[in-house]
Amino acid sequence: MTREKKKKETKIGLLIFSRFGFFSESQLFNTVSYQRLLQKAL
């Protein structure tokens, strides 16, 4: 439950960043992939 909430918050944060143009689509994808790798490591 906590992990799912964290995922949602991360997704929302990335969406906000991408909307304001801090990330290009490829950077956004790489960041999401990086988050998944971090979650697997934990």
C-alpha positions in Angstrom: 0.0 0.0 0.0 2.7 2.4 1.0 4.8 1.4 -2.0 1.9 2.0 -4.4 1.3 5.4 -2.9 4.9 6.3 -3.4 4.7 5.2 -7.0 1.7 7.4 -7.6 3.4 10.4 -6.0 6.5 9.8 -8.2 4.4 9.5 -11.3 2.5 12.7 -10.5 5.8 14.5 -9.7 7.3 13.4 -13.0 4.1 14.4 -14.9 4.3 17.9 -13.4 8.0 18.2 -14.3 7.4 17.1 -17.8 4.4 19.5 -18.2 6.7 22.4 -17.2 9.3 21.2 -19.7 12.0 20.2 -17.3 12.1 16.7 -18.9 12.0 15.7 -22.5 10.0 12.5 -23.2 13.2 10.4 -23.3 14.5 11.9 -20.1 11.1 11.2 -18.5 11.2 7.6 -19.7 14.8 7.2 -18.3 13.8 8.7 -15.0 10.8 6.3 -14.7 13.1 3.3 -15.6 15.6 4.5 -13.0 12.8 4.7 -10.3 11.9 1.1 -11.2 15.5 0.0 -10.8 15.6 1.7 -7.4 12.4 0.0 -6.3 13.8 -3.4 -7.2 16.9 -2.7 -5.3 15.0 -1.8 -2.1 
